[in-house]
Amino acid sequence: MHHEEEIESSNNDVARSWVSTSRFLFYVQVAVVLALFVGMSYGLYTNRYKGKPKVEIPANTQFNPEYK
């Protein structure tokens, strides 16, 4: 009887059960990929192109320069 209880408890051990280990590693991989995707999307969103800036061009450097 004591031996049967020991076998049942060893099935719950990650080191002895390949099925639960592979399932756990699969979920860890899914979580890591999801975290990387969310992190990179947030990084792209915060550093996105915010439009053409208004740049003041000096009159003497234009294609048709205007001198004083």
Secondary structure, 3 states (H helix, E strand, C coil): CHHHHHHHHHHCCCCCCHHHHHHHHHHHHHHHHHHHHHHHHHHHHHCCCCCCCCCCCCHHHCCCCCCC
